[in-house]
Amino acid sequence: MTNTNEISIRQLEIIEVSGKILIEKGIKGLTTKTVASEMNFSESAIYRHFKSKEEILVALLSLLKQNMNKRLTAQIKPQNSATENFKAVFTSQFNYFKNNPHFVVAVLSDGLIDESKEIKAIILQLMQNKIQLLAQILEQGKQSNEFTTEISTEDLLPIILGTFRFQMLKWKLSGFQYDISIEGNKIIENLLLLIQKK
């Protein structure tokens, strides 16, 4: 499989075109044939860079994982309050997906997790990384007396992440018709109302 640290310019182009196809035609519309057609290549030219559709998806999801880990870790600053860190992480997510909606299509596509063991593993890693990051912020907020201690961090995580996922799914189903950053900010404020200590 392709190492994301050694992705060539051509492979990045193929991933970008695949993202465009995902938005327009969904996961079922993404094939090496449709990618080749979109790029005015022969299908064999695509196979020189990726062996299959699965390998393209693995590279796409690996790029997302790499980006998310780096970007979200940079948002958490020890000198900031937990509330500020919470807002920064989710604002970064909403803004990033606003500019890269194909990742939303990829992660929320029906059946994607069943495509292969490798794809399943990357999606699980994406989830685990986000859970660890969020748990860190929630614990910071509890220790600083910003967030409620009445609900365990373990119980808060699915409420917050489920809300985020629902909002992204709603946006995807609307055909990306509204500004996810604006709607996302409302979600952030409402979640903070729920978890902040009264």
N, C-alpha and C positions, 0 to 999 in steps of 0.2 A: 504494500500500500504506500501511498505518497506521504512523505514526511513533510508536514506543514512548514517546517523551517527551511525546506529546500524547494519550495514551489517556484516553478519558472513563470515568466511573464505570460507565456502562452497558456499555461495551466490556469493562471489567475483569470485570463480572458475567458476561458472555457467555463470556469466557475461563475463568473459574472453573467455570462449568457445563460447559463443554467438557471441562475437566480431569476432572470427576466422571464424565462419559460415557466418557471414555477409559479410566478405571479399570474401570468396569462393563461396557463393551461393546467396548473396543478401538478401534483406528483405523478399522476398517470400520463400526463402529456410530456413529461421529461424523459427522453430517450436519447441514446447517442445519435440516432438518426435526426431527431429534431434539433439537437445542438449543432450537428454538422451542417444541416440545412440553413440554420440561422446565421452561421458563420461563413457560409459559402465554401465549406470544406467538403471533402469526401469523408465518409464515415471512417474509413481506414486512417485518415489523418488524426481523428479524435483518439483512435486506439493507440496512437504513438505516445499519447500523453496520459490517457486513462484507459484501463482495461475494460471498464464497464460503467453503467449508470451508477451502480452502488459505490464504485470508487470515487466518482465525482461527488456524490452525496457525503461520503466519508470526509473528503477534503473540505467541502463546504462547511460541514458541522464542526470539523476540527479547527477551521479558521475562526468560527464563531466562538468556540470554547476558549481558544487562545486569546482572542480579543476581549472577551468578557472577563476572563481572569485578570488580565493586565489592567483593563479599564476600570473595573469595579474595585479592585484592590487599591488603585490610585485615588478613588473617591473617599475612602475611609481615612480620615485624618485624626490622630490621637488627641489633638488639641481641640477638635470640634465636639459639640455635644452629640449625644446619640440621635437626637431629633434631626440635627444637621446632617449627620452621616446617613440616616435613613432616607431623608429627602434627596441627598446627593446621589445615592445609589439608584433609586428608582427614577429620578429625573434623567440620569445618564442612560438607563435602560429604555425609557420611552423615547428619548431623543435619538438614540442609536437605531431603534427599530423603525422610527419614522423615516429615517434616511436609508434603511436597509430592510424593507418589508419582506423581501424574499426569505429572510431567515425565519420570519414568523410563519410563512407558508411551509417552510421545511419542517420546523419543529412541531407545528400543530397539524400536520397532514395525517389524515386517517391512514393507519397501516404502516406508516414510516418505521415505527419502532419494531415492526415485525419483518422489515426488509432483510436484515442480517444481524448477526450477533455483534458485529463491530459497530453498526449504527446504534443498536440498543445500548451498547457500552458507552458510547460518546454522549448520548442523550442522558443516560443515568449520571455520568460525570458532570454534565452541565447542571443538572438538578442538585447534585450533592455539593458542588462548588457554591451554588447560590444559597443553599440551605446553611452551609458553614458560615458564609459571609453574613447572612441575615441573623443567624443565631448569635454571632459575635456582637452585632449592633444591639440586638434585643437585650443581651446580658449586660452590655455597657449601660443601656438605658435603665435597667432595673437597679444596677449598682449605684447609679447617679440619682436615683429616685425620680427619673423622668417617666418611666414606663411602669404600668401596673405589674404588681407581683402576684396578683390574684389568679392570673392565668399562666400556666407554665409556658416556658419558651417552646417546648415540644408541641404544645397545643396551639400556640399562636402561629407557628410556622405555616401549617396548611391553610389557615384562615387568610393570611397575608398573601402567600404564593398563589393560592386558589383564586383570590380576587384579581391579582395581576394577570393570571392566565385567562380568566374569564374576560377581562377587558381586552386582551390581545385577540382572543377568539372572536369577540363581538366586532372588533375592528376589521379582522380578516373577512368575516362574513358580510360586512358592509361593503366589501370591495375597496377598503382603505379610503372611504369617502369622507372621513372627518379627521381633524387634527388630533392625533393620538397624544401629543405633548400636552395640549390643553385639557383633554379628558383625563389624561394621566395625572396631571397636577391635582385635579379634583379628587381622584382616587387616593393619592398620597395624603392629602389633607384629611379625608374621611377616615382613612386607616389610622392616622395619628390621633384623631378624636377618640377612636376606639381603644387605642393602646396606652395613651398618655394617662398618667396618674391624675386623678381629679383633685 
